[in-house]
């Protein structure tokens, strides 16, 4: 006789993968509110090796116009759902191997829509060590459990203690392995439960940075990501004790919890005066308190962490994107100053191409105090190389170095350079890297940081791609989140940024080229080697001569590579070589030559894209081509500009409540934005002071690098804290952040150098980027982005928000 399991085996083995593939495409389509055909087309392109930037830019007809954001979401969901389907397949095989795969169970497994649901279904069949329930079954106690559960009139007194204990163990396991019940209780606990924290005995002083959480409670569903990570950090540092409570309200003595009620209802257990009712209800209580509450607590903790990690990674990614796409100063001779006290200020001058032409070390600060000598050295460099910009790193001694630069500028009679404080986050990582050794082989490690500081002002994207994104400190609690999740997300951000801007193939570094669609590091090295050996590329077609750059790689990368001053003007644009025939048709139709057509707005805007389509290139692509011809090779980044800092306002003590100042947004977090107003300490614009309307996400109002006007609301000179508002009609003291908008500072020094989880002094264009990781990590000489001023404990309402936000003790 053929068993049900054998029937399922025969019917499902060949069809399961097809069913799963269709399910994946359909689910993603529903989530993105797009057609299933669009998703299927995108998946096929991704599986064939196409990148998200390539698909978004050059395959709009195939995907129905899915943009890069939709494609990134699609790619992430595809990754998740495929992982789940792999797990689904292994579960089916495991249950099938046990001979327990019924059609009903198979259907349940196939319909599971989350990893948690899948594991709930599999739990009864999951191989495990011998449990009390298994031992009880082997001892023959399962009939006792069935008798009591199925017929509560059965009197438990007729069984001995061993039989009742065995029956209870069996029922507890049965309750805890009911997939529908577990899923229901998990969601109920999420909706009704809360986390509480208390300070551990004797840790009050050492753990002062977590003071807001010494007596704290908040529902799971309302906890923001930064607070979750702060609580987990406090627990990890053995300052806080955390408890996950299933309900915000304790039941009255003797009353069952809502969870026990749900378990009892699921299995038809109720107090009706029958002989076994009390025993069964006690078993329900035992199952909840010893089994389900514990396992669901673990699930909830994992859910909290994963949710917080996703949010933290999203914040990091958004700030990184803003930093990478910050306005470049361009081809202007720049002097980089890497501040320091005892070791001196490292100086590097880079020319308009980014080539380092001079380096020095000066000692203007204590203990040497060679101010005049240092000014003479800097003045000579400015005059010799016609320095236009001075980029000042924002680490230790930044304030004093900025004052030195101001004095230098005041002594220059004309053609004065402009000074800008920039982030030096990751500069020491770059300095000690293998690539820096190749790029600047004869330069001392300590001087390479100054070169990087100067170059990142000229072109932030080109310089920052040389640094591991995790070392660019614009995240929240980045060291507490999943390395895999962080790397995947940040890698996507860098890839999108590089390809959105485009890359000059004749000047790009290996790290920059390796972020171009279709180009891996080894291929980037081959491109540079070919360029060095044969001179600049004259056309995109010449890229095909590079060893190992085959047709697929050329297809993926060609449109994102620029060749300026080459043989074909189209090679400076984002028009893909495969679409050059479309441009030829446009030229023929317009009766003009290439040079006459490019940039001719009147002619180009008179064209109808539909007139130039064919079976491969539809209206979307032709429209993009015409737009590109209007402004070929245009840079999507904003125009470079700096804030005009108020004269005479140089330190926190110079600020007065009520002042209206211009500043630069240096970092955006979930609770507000930090703004550099030129006093070497960023001020906080709390989310409640960003607009007269409700602001859910501060990035809807500002982003890193924006130049804004702010009003000073609060000034704490002693603790170097500044409260600001974007609402210029606010009165000083009006914007009081409510409790809980931030998180306690979770920073600590670990390993080979400062980590700096407090409020760092970091910058994008003309400012200091905030968030965790405000540091120069790794390598010798790495020093924290936090200076001494940011270590003092804040007070007052704004300071409370800062402390909760993780920026201060």
PyMOL commands that set and color helices and strands:
alter all, ss='L'
color gray80, all
select helices_A, chain A and resi 4-12+16-32+36-47+52-58+60-63+68-97+103-111+115-125+132-138+142-150+156-158+161-176+179-192+208-213+220-222+225-236+258-266+277-324+371-385+398-410+427-431+434-439+445-458+460-464+469-471+478-480+483-501+510-513+521-534+541-545+551-560+569-572+577-590+594-597+601-606+609-612+619-630+652-654+687-689+698-700+788-791+796-804
alter helices_A, ss='H'
color red, helices_A
select strands_A, chain A and resi 194-199+215-219+240-245+334-338+345-350+356-362+389-393+418-422+503-504+561-562+660-669+672-676+683-686+707-716+721-725
alter strands_A, ss='S'
color yellow, strands_A
deselect
rebuild
show_as cartoon
